[in-house]
Amino acid sequence: MSSTDSLVTPVKKTRNQLLYLVYGNQDVYRREAKFSILTALSHVKNGEFPCIRILTDRPQDYAGWPVETVLLSQETLTLWQGVNGYHHRRKACAIAAGLALAEKTLFVDTDTLFTSDPNRIFKQIEPGRYLMDRFEYHWRDVYERPDYLKLGECLRTHGITADNGFKLYNSGLCGVTDRDAPLFEASIQLIDEWTRESFDIHTIEQIALSFAMRDKPVGEAKKYIYHYFAEKRFFHAMQAYFFSRHGEQFSRDLVELCRDVPRVKPFPSPWQRLKIKWKLRDQSGALKKVGRDLLYGSAAPDHPYYTVCRHEWWECASREILRWNHTRQKQLLGTDQNGWPKQLPKPEKPEDELIIMTYLRKRVAAAR
């Protein structure tokens, strides 16, 4: 198909490959990919390092890294996006193109951390048996949601109803073999069908792949990896700090140093969480959520990587506050530049009171 024919840089076919797609010049995605690769290498046993390939329009970003880059031209990226302009169609095309480069392909979203040896994951992939990040929900659980109604009309033309639906998987990680080209041809056709007019769901790509895989054995990879798609801001802050400290030049030391970076976002200790829950016992709803996020950020564990992303908890609180009307915002933030909201318990660190309130007021003022 055209997506595979459009690759600029040919590479030798290998047995197994980790495959990434990274394009554009945003630092955050480059750092995501590099840190993901470091976590994969940090878990490799017996020196059995996997072949790692990056489909990219900026191969120079990975000079010196133990990867092979496959150059994507702007023409290819435009072709892969399709006539309907669906951004994530490129991912399906990238996997389809990558099939020709290895017997087994493990496509990895850049916001993925390995928690186990990637070679263990390849053992789960066999012809006719697929591997996905995780099961998310069944079609019968979502078909009545407003944003799924248009897709439901499309699926009915394929004979799908709530009674005979299918499982939907997160495609943050996708394990397939070189025999699976028809699977992705079908997926891309479905994407084009479902995005012909305006579309309400940004995950159409993974729904199309899940539909194409229906009635086939699909395993989950969640015990081998951690896909932090819902917690990106915390990990972006930690990764930016990591690379600012150690640089992006690859070395074995960098692999070892990545072990120091937490693999979870900065939750306070169980004891601290219990104390915060008790302090907020008289609050409810949105105010309770705001209070929890503010106090969680202040009570983050004493760890350099957690310290740099404390403000992300406060950002969660600010986003909730920004949903409120002006009167309610003013009631919480007040006009006293040094005051803490009377409705909320204070953080244990007194110095955080001014830091937090300054942060919140700036966020609200910037949004007006």
Wavefront OBJ file of the C-alpha trace (Angstrom):
o trace
v 0.000 0.000 0.000
v 1.091 3.593 -0.488
v 2.046 4.120 3.145
v 4.758 1.476 2.985
v 6.014 2.517 -0.409
v 6.641 6.087 0.727
v 9.466 5.449 3.223
v 12.605 7.313 2.225
v 15.279 5.318 4.085
v 15.403 1.531 3.549
v 16.678 -0.610 6.425
v 17.470 -4.288 6.734
v 14.640 -6.506 7.915
v 15.200 -7.816 11.432
v 13.523 -10.348 13.702
v 12.127 -7.989 16.357
v 11.860 -4.209 16.513
v 10.631 -1.534 18.841
v 9.061 1.064 16.577
v 8.426 4.739 17.378
v 6.849 7.534 15.364
v 8.138 11.030 16.180
v 7.755 14.052 13.940
v 7.753 17.807 14.293
v 10.106 19.939 16.348
v 8.418 19.904 19.752
v 10.968 19.158 22.455
v 8.479 17.373 24.661
v 7.871 14.505 22.212
v 11.578 14.056 21.526
v 12.216 13.818 25.266
v 9.316 11.393 25.668
v 10.759 9.097 23.016
v 14.297 9.225 24.376
v 13.204 8.558 27.928
v 11.008 5.671 26.787
v 14.012 4.165 25.002
v 16.153 4.572 28.112
v 13.584 2.699 30.218
v 13.517 -0.119 27.660
v 17.306 -0.428 27.690
v 17.424 -0.276 31.493
v 15.425 -3.516 31.717
v 17.255 -5.547 29.063
v 18.723 -8.813 30.383
v 21.868 -10.599 29.179
v 22.770 -7.856 26.733
v 19.955 -8.821 24.323
v 19.239 -5.309 23.157
v 16.292 -4.990 20.781
v 16.450 -3.267 17.436
v 14.956 0.189 17.995
v 13.695 2.185 15.039
v 12.281 5.674 14.891
v 10.197 6.882 11.963
v 10.949 10.600 11.972
v 11.387 13.742 9.919
v 14.274 14.791 12.199
v 16.822 11.942 12.296
v 19.516 14.350 13.497
v 17.764 14.492 16.892
v 18.847 10.899 17.580
v 22.472 11.047 16.446
v 24.589 8.871 18.724
v 21.606 6.964 20.108
v 21.426 3.150 19.679
v 18.594 3.432 17.177
v 18.018 3.265 13.458
v 16.115 6.187 12.001
v 13.813 5.947 9.023
v 13.407 9.323 7.352
v 9.887 10.589 6.788
v 9.504 13.294 4.189
v 6.860 15.979 4.506
v 5.194 14.395 1.488
v 4.906 11.117 3.387
v 3.520 12.801 6.509
v 0.933 14.601 4.402
v 0.007 11.366 2.625
v -0.321 9.525 5.918
v -2.625 12.150 7.383
v -5.098 11.453 4.580
v -7.570 13.662 2.754
v -9.791 13.998 5.828
v -7.028 15.574 7.905
v -7.175 13.081 10.770
v -3.948 13.507 12.702
v -3.765 10.013 14.223
v -4.164 8.276 10.850
v -0.394 8.678 10.642
v 0.033 6.199 13.477
v -1.860 3.457 11.651
v 0.168 4.165 8.507
v 3.428 4.112 10.480
v 2.670 0.682 11.919
v 1.652 -0.559 8.477
v 4.933 0.732 7.029
v 6.941 -0.770 9.880
v 5.613 -4.287 9.293
v 7.947 -4.713 6.335
v 10.974 -3.966 8.521
v 10.726 -6.851 11.023
v 9.113 -10.211 11.653
v 7.654 -8.885 14.911
v 6.921 -5.227 15.541
v 6.170 -3.627 18.878
v 4.898 -0.132 18.154
v 5.339 2.127 21.169
v 3.729 5.497 21.834
v 6.357 7.904 23.079
v 4.507 8.429 26.388
v 5.287 4.867 27.454
v 7.677 3.647 30.140
v 8.995 0.087 30.153
v 8.748 -1.677 33.497
v 10.055 -5.009 32.223
v 12.478 -6.402 29.653
v 11.016 -5.649 26.180
v 12.221 -9.062 25.013
v 9.588 -10.593 27.303
v 6.923 -8.696 25.398
v 8.044 -9.986 22.008
v 7.444 -13.521 23.277
v 3.748 -12.663 23.629
v 3.402 -11.767 19.939
v 2.572 -14.564 17.502
v 0.933 -14.741 14.057
v -2.804 -14.326 14.568
v -2.362 -13.224 18.192
v -2.124 -9.524 18.875
v -0.882 -7.447 21.770
v -2.317 -4.098 22.831
v -1.625 -1.745 25.717
v -4.813 -2.594 27.616
v -8.528 -3.248 27.352
v -10.449 -0.029 27.999
v -14.152 -0.685 27.511
v -16.744 -2.585 25.525
v -18.789 -0.962 22.791
v -21.990 -1.582 24.762
v -20.593 0.638 27.547
v -20.131 3.740 25.388
v -22.451 3.563 22.385
v -25.036 5.880 23.987
v -22.555 8.638 24.829
v -23.202 11.790 22.760
v -19.733 11.795 21.194
v -20.129 8.155 20.097
v -23.513 8.488 18.374
v -22.102 9.357 14.952
v -19.644 6.462 15.135
v -22.540 4.196 16.143
v -24.311 5.055 12.894
v -21.184 4.045 10.947
v -20.861 0.787 12.888
v -24.482 -0.153 12.243
v -23.653 -0.315 8.544
v -21.167 -3.038 9.549
v -23.819 -4.891 11.540
v -22.575 -3.741 14.957
v -25.083 -3.021 17.737
v -24.906 -2.847 21.511
v -25.722 -6.565 21.661
v -22.974 -7.767 19.321
v -20.308 -5.123 19.896
v -16.591 -5.541 20.402
v -13.823 -4.725 22.874
v -11.973 -1.440 22.524
v -8.281 -1.359 23.358
v -5.803 1.414 24.008
v -3.220 1.284 21.224
v -0.414 2.989 23.144
v 1.467 -0.233 22.572
v 0.688 -2.541 19.656
v 2.370 -5.868 18.954
v 1.921 -7.408 15.488
v 3.785 -9.490 12.911
v 4.787 -8.986 9.294
v 1.711 -10.998 8.268
v -0.658 -8.324 9.527
v -0.670 -5.905 6.605
v -4.342 -6.709 5.819
v -5.273 -5.782 9.394
v -3.910 -2.279 8.937
v -5.270 -1.907 5.439
v -8.692 -2.554 6.956
v -8.024 -0.163 9.843
v -6.963 2.669 7.546
v -10.026 2.131 5.354
v -12.239 2.367 8.439
v -10.459 5.527 9.596
v -11.109 7.125 6.216
v -14.745 6.042 6.315
v -15.333 7.335 9.851
v -13.548 10.677 9.348
v -15.136 11.509 6.013
v -17.170 14.216 7.716
v -16.478 15.956 11.019
v -15.668 13.531 13.824
v -16.250 13.751 17.573
v -13.732 11.197 18.849
v -9.973 11.728 18.695
v -9.288 7.998 19.310
v -10.854 6.788 16.060
v -7.523 5.203 15.110
v -7.520 2.772 18.040
v -11.253 2.088 17.699
v -10.715 1.170 14.049
v -7.863 -1.159 14.979
v -9.915 -2.723 17.780
v -12.785 -3.268 15.345
v -10.459 -4.887 12.798
v -9.154 -7.188 15.576
v -12.606 -8.191 16.828
v -13.100 -11.917 17.393
v -9.316 -12.427 17.388
v -7.118 -13.158 20.423
v -5.706 -9.953 21.883
v -3.377 -9.850 24.880
v -2.651 -6.914 27.190
v 0.815 -5.494 27.764
v 0.048 -3.336 30.807
v 2.096 -5.480 33.176
v 5.205 -4.805 31.077
v 4.807 -1.069 30.470
v 3.246 2.071 31.920
v 1.413 4.333 29.492
v 1.071 7.708 31.204
v -1.207 9.341 28.624
v -3.532 10.726 31.322
v -0.684 12.110 33.466
v 1.569 13.670 30.871
v 2.256 16.973 32.637
v 3.862 15.288 35.645
v 6.143 13.136 33.513
v 6.993 15.967 31.150
v 8.232 18.009 34.095
v 10.372 15.143 35.406
v 11.799 14.355 31.971
v 12.647 17.980 31.252
v 14.498 18.104 34.573
v 16.299 14.816 33.836
v 17.633 15.941 30.469
v 18.485 19.427 31.730
v 20.675 17.796 34.393
v 22.298 15.081 32.284
v 21.975 16.213 28.676
v 20.625 14.266 25.719
v 23.883 12.738 24.491
v 23.444 8.978 24.787
v 25.659 6.977 27.108
v 25.402 3.888 29.286
v 25.487 6.248 32.256
v 22.307 7.871 30.970
v 20.589 4.471 31.002
v 21.594 3.962 34.622
v 20.615 7.488 35.621
v 17.104 7.063 34.238
v 16.449 4.569 37.031
v 16.418 7.496 39.476
v 13.354 9.023 37.840
v 10.081 7.894 39.453
v 7.714 5.814 37.351
v 4.592 7.213 39.015
v 3.335 10.728 39.569
v 4.105 12.357 42.927
v 1.404 11.144 45.284
v 1.926 11.993 48.939
v 2.553 9.106 51.304
v -0.473 7.052 52.415
v -0.287 8.765 55.809
v -0.245 12.219 54.217
v -3.178 11.316 51.975
v -5.148 10.140 54.998
v -4.428 13.413 56.809
v -5.497 15.441 53.772
v -8.680 13.421 53.452
v -9.470 14.149 57.098
v -8.771 17.859 56.691
v -11.191 18.012 53.748
v -13.901 15.921 55.392
v -16.332 18.873 55.543
v -15.860 19.801 51.887
v -17.489 18.228 48.842
v -17.607 18.409 45.074
v -15.341 20.726 43.121
v -14.034 22.568 46.183
v -12.905 19.299 47.747
v -11.092 18.370 44.539
v -9.353 21.749 44.421
v -8.310 21.418 48.051
v -6.980 17.918 47.530
v -4.889 18.919 44.506
v -3.440 21.954 46.287
v -2.515 19.965 49.393
v -1.210 16.993 47.376
v 1.221 19.296 45.568
v 2.440 20.745 48.829
v 2.783 17.303 50.442
v 4.640 15.679 47.528
v 7.480 13.382 48.680
v 10.860 14.983 49.263
v 12.479 13.909 46.019
v 14.166 16.138 43.413
v 12.060 14.783 40.561
v 8.859 15.168 42.532
v 9.771 18.685 43.596
v 9.903 19.906 39.995
v 6.362 18.743 39.290
v 4.589 19.820 42.490
v 3.080 22.691 40.535
v 1.351 20.198 38.238
v -0.968 19.314 41.123
v -1.666 23.021 41.470
v -2.281 23.212 37.735
v -4.949 20.514 38.137
v -6.603 22.703 40.772
v -6.372 25.811 38.580
v -8.090 24.048 35.697
v -11.009 23.221 37.941
v -11.177 26.808 39.208
v -11.164 28.119 35.627
v -14.431 26.253 35.045
v -16.105 28.360 37.718
v -17.825 31.702 37.175
v -16.074 34.921 38.151
v -17.991 35.314 41.414
v -17.051 31.881 42.652
v -13.411 32.381 41.658
v -13.293 35.659 43.573
v -14.822 34.019 46.648
v -11.980 31.493 46.701
v -9.034 33.634 45.662
v -10.171 36.866 47.294
v -8.316 40.153 47.084
v -5.864 39.752 49.969
v -2.582 38.980 48.237
v -1.222 37.226 51.322
v -4.360 35.392 52.402
v -5.167 31.703 52.182
v -8.775 30.752 51.313
v -10.818 30.407 54.493
v -12.783 27.567 52.876
v -9.725 25.313 52.684
v -7.257 23.860 55.197
v -3.751 25.268 54.926
v -0.797 23.287 53.563
v 1.654 21.946 56.135
v 4.448 24.034 54.609
v 3.597 27.663 55.411
v 5.870 28.916 52.642
v 3.638 27.161 50.101
v 0.660 29.374 50.913
v 1.998 32.377 49.024
v 3.527 30.240 46.258
v 0.230 28.454 45.595
v -1.972 31.550 45.727
v 0.361 33.484 43.450
v 0.281 30.611 40.972
v -3.527 30.359 41.021
v -4.103 34.102 40.675
v -1.748 34.323 37.718
v -3.469 31.411 35.992
v -6.936 32.880 36.481
v -5.828 36.381 35.453
v -4.185 35.042 32.287
v -7.395 33.284 31.268
v -9.543 36.431 31.411
l 1 2 3 4 5 6 7 8 9 10 11 12 13 14 15 16 17 18 19 20 21 22 23 24 25 26 27 28 29 30 31 32 33 34 35 36 37 38 39 40 41 42 43 44 45 46 47 48 49 50 51 52 53 54 55 56 57 58 59 60 61 62 63 64 65 66 67 68 69 70 71 72 73 74 75 76 77 78 79 80 81 82 83 84 85 86 87 88 89 90 91 92 93 94 95 96 97 98 99 100 101 102 103 104 105 106 107 108 109 110 111 112 113 114 115 116 117 118 119 120 121 122 123 124 125 126 127 128 129 130 131 132 133 134 135 136 137 138 139 140 141 142 143 144 145 146 147 148 149 150 151 152 153 154 155 156 157 158 159 160 161 162 163 164 165 166 167 168 169 170 171 172 173 174 175 176 177 178 179 180 181 182 183 184 185 186 187 188 189 190 191 192 193 194 195 196 197 198 199 200 201 202 203 204 205 206 207 208 209 210 211 212 213 214 215 216 217 218 219 220 221 222 223 224 225 226 227 228 229 230 231 232 233 234 235 236 237 238 239 240 241 242 243 244 245 246 247 248 249 250 251 252 253 254 255 256 257 258 259 260 261 262 263 264 265 266 267 268 269 270 271 272 273 274 275 276 277 278 279 280 281 282 283 284 285 286 287 288 289 290 291 292 293 294 295 296 297 298 299 300 301 302 303 304 305 306 307 308 309 310 311 312 313 314 315 316 317 318 319 320 321 322 323 324 325 326 327 328 329 330 331 332 333 334 335 336 337 338 339 340 341 342 343 344 345 346 347 348 349 350 351 352 353 354 355 356 357 358 359 360 361 362 363 364 365 366 367 368
